[in-house]
Amino acid sequence: MNVCPTAAIRIKYGKATINEAACTDCGMCLKTCPRQAIYVEQDDFNQIFKFSYRIILLPSVFIGQFPEDISEEQIFSELHNLGFHYVMEVDKSTGLLMEETKHYLQQHPRQRPFISSFCPAVVRLIQVRFPSLIGHIVRLKQAMDIAAIYVRKKYIDKGIPEKEIGVFYVTQCAAKIAAIKCPVGEESSPVDGVINMDFIYNKILLSINRHKSRRTDRYRLSGTEGMRPFLCRRGTGDQQPFSHHRKITETDGELYQIQLHLYQ
């Protein structure tokens, strides 16, 4: 109760309850509850297969969670094996957001002080506790929304029906999960679902370790123990670390055609 910034937790009849109208989805209660009685509702991973074309958005910190001997190629390859057709790192859209933010600040000088809308928990806190500051929030989309809109448009431009495209964001943040399920200022989020970071990390790591053990056993049987497996690029003699699927991230000028403003 004491850690909640909006006093949204109350005890009724000896049981803790959360006032949803006052909750900012900051996740402080989730982190501090000694009995782990509070949890964030997660989407079922199998929901991705409701879509014919599946896209996963990754925060850059996700790649950094893996041991140094695991390459990006291996991570992206395993994501492909899990059923995703396209991988995009959300941080690739932050450059565009920074430029647009500069223009926004110049066009709205009377709005000072400016408050970033980057953190959904901060936006929600202002709505609940400090409504007089709502007018100071910079009304631009978050980086994950920009990335989702961009990659969805990319597939639509290829002639793929929008209903067949599924965009999923990897996160552990309670506020971002809430922002996707109940977006502020919009009827729906451009992101179709959330994938728990712990879940997808463990799934990838387990698969990579299994592949390693299989290759180790194979090389021991062939008398090449200790040799690192390599594949050669087709048509060249260049040796490349083992990877059976190309890196499938991409960013180009089309990103700059996205409408950034949160409210029209």
N, C-alpha and C positions, 0 to 999 in steps of 0.2 A: 504493500500500500504506500509506503513512504517514498518509494523510488519513482512513482508515477508523477510526471510533471503537471498533469491536469487533474489529479485526484479522481481518476476515473474508476478506481477499484473501491468497492464498498463491501462491508460485511453485513449480510442479511440472514437472520436466523442461523447464525454460526457458519455461514458459507460465503465465500468471496464471489462477488459478481462484478462484471465489467459493464460500465455505462458506455455503450457504443457511440453515443452522441458526443461524449467527451474524450474518447480514446483517439490518440494521434497515430497509432500503429508504430510507435518508436521502437518497441521491442525491449524496453528496459525490464518489464515484468517477466518477459520470456527468459531473459538472461539471469535474473536474480532469484526466481522462484526456487526454493530449496527442494520442493517436491516435484518439480517439473510438471506441474498441473496445467500450465499454460503452454499451448503450442500453436504453431501457424499451420493452417490447413494447406496441404500441398496437393497439386494436381497429380493424377495418376499418369505415370510415364507413358503407358500404352495409348493415351489419348492422341499421341502424335500420329498414330497410324490411321486416324480418321481422315487425314489429309493425304492427297497423292504426292504433294511436293512439300517436304519438311525442311524448315530452315531453323538453325539454332544461333542465337546471339550470345556471345561470350564477353564478360567483363575481362579486361586484360589481367586482372589479378588471378584469374582462374589458371592461366598457363603457369604462373609463378608458383603455384602450390605443388607442382610435381618435382620429383628429384631431378637434379641437373643432368643425369644420364638419359633422361627421357626427352626426346626432341618434339618440337611442334608438329613435325610431320607425323610422328607416331600418334600424337593426341588427335589430330584432325582425321587421321586414317581410322582410328577407333570410333570416332563420332560418325564417320561415314558407315562403318560396319553396324552401328547401332540403328541406322535407318535415316540419317540426315543427308539431304542432297546439297546443302549449302551451309557454310560456316562463315560468320562475320563477327569480328571483334568490335564491340560497341564503341570503343574509344576512337575508332577511325572517323566517327561522326563529330567528335568534340571540336575539331578544328573549325568546321563549319559553324558550330554553335558559338564558339568564341568570337568569330568574325561578326555573326549576326547580333551577338550581345553588344558588341561595341557600337554597331549602328543603332541598336535600340536605345542605348544610353544617350547617344547624341540626339536622337529624335524626341526623347521624353525627359528633358532637363528638369522639369518641374516635379518629377516623380521622386526626386531624391529624398531620403536615402534609398538606394536600390537594394532589394532583397532577392537573391537567386532562388529560382524555383527548382534547383537541381535535386534537393532532398524533399521527398514527399512528406516526411514526418515534420519538417519545419513548416511547410505550407499548411499542413493540417493543424499544427500548433497555433499558428497565427489565426487561422479560422476560429479555433475554439477559445483561445485565451486573449488574443490581441487583434480583434477584428478591425480596429482602426488602422492597422498596418497592411491590410489586404491590398490597398491601392498601390503599395510600394513594391509588390512582387513583380519581378520581370516576367512578362507573359510570353515565354517561349517554351517550346516543347523540350522534354528531357532528351538526353543523348540516345537512350534506348528506343524512344519513340521515333526519333529521326532515322535511326538505323532500320527499324521495322518498316517504316513507310518506304524507305529507299529500296530495300530488298524485295518488298512485296510488289512495288511498281516495276522493278526489274523483271520479275517473272510475268506480270500481267502484260508487259510490253512484248514478251515472247509469245503471247497468245494463249497463256494458261488462265483458265477461269479463276477468279479470285477465291471462290469457295473451296477450291482444291489446294490452296496455299495455306500452310500452317506455319506461323512464326512463334518461336518459343525462346524465352529468356532465362538464362541461368543466374540464379541469385540465392543468397541466404538472408537477404534483408527483408524484414517484415514489412517495412514501409513501402518498398518497391513492389512487393507481392500485392499489398493492398491497393497500390496505385494502378496496377494492372487489372485487378478484379473490380475495383470501384474508382475509375479515373475521375479526377477533379476537373470540372469544366467541359467534359466531353461525355457523349452517350456511351462510348465504348473505347477500349484501348486498341491500338494497332497491333498489340501483342496478343496472341491467342491463348497462351498458357505459360506457366512457370515451371521450371525444373529445378529441384533442390540441388544446390552445389555439392553438398556432401554425397548425395546419391550418385550424380553423374561422375564425380571424381573417383569414387570407389569403384564404380563400374568400369571406367577406363583403365584405372591402375591395375585392377584384377586381370583384365583381359591382356594388357601389355605384359604383365608378369607371367601369365600362362604361356604367351608366345615365346618369351625369353627362355623359359624352362624347356619348352619343346625344341627350340633351336639348339640349346645347349646339349640336350640328349642326343640330337641328331648328329651334331659335330663330334661328340665323343665316340659315337659308333663308327663314324667315318675316319677317325684318327686325326681330326683337325681341331682338337680341344684347344680352347684359348684364342682361336681366330675369330675376329669380328666379322659377321656376315655383311657382305656388300652386294649391291646390284649395280650394274653399269647402265648409264643412260643409253637408250636406243640410238645407235648410229655413232656413238662416241666411245672412247676408252676410259672416260672419267668414272671413277668409282664414287658411289654415293651411299650413305648409310641406309640400311634396310628400311624400305617403305614401299608398301604395295598400293598406295593411292596418293595421288598428287595433293598438294595443299590446295584447299578450295576456298580460300578467302580472297576477297577482291574489293577494291574501292576505285571509283573513277569519277569523272566530271559530272555524271548524272546525279551525284549526291547533292550538288548545288542547286538542283531544280526543286527541292523539297520545300513545301510550305511549312514555315517554322512557328508561326504564331499560334498560341494555344487557343485564343478566342478570336473568332472572326467578326 
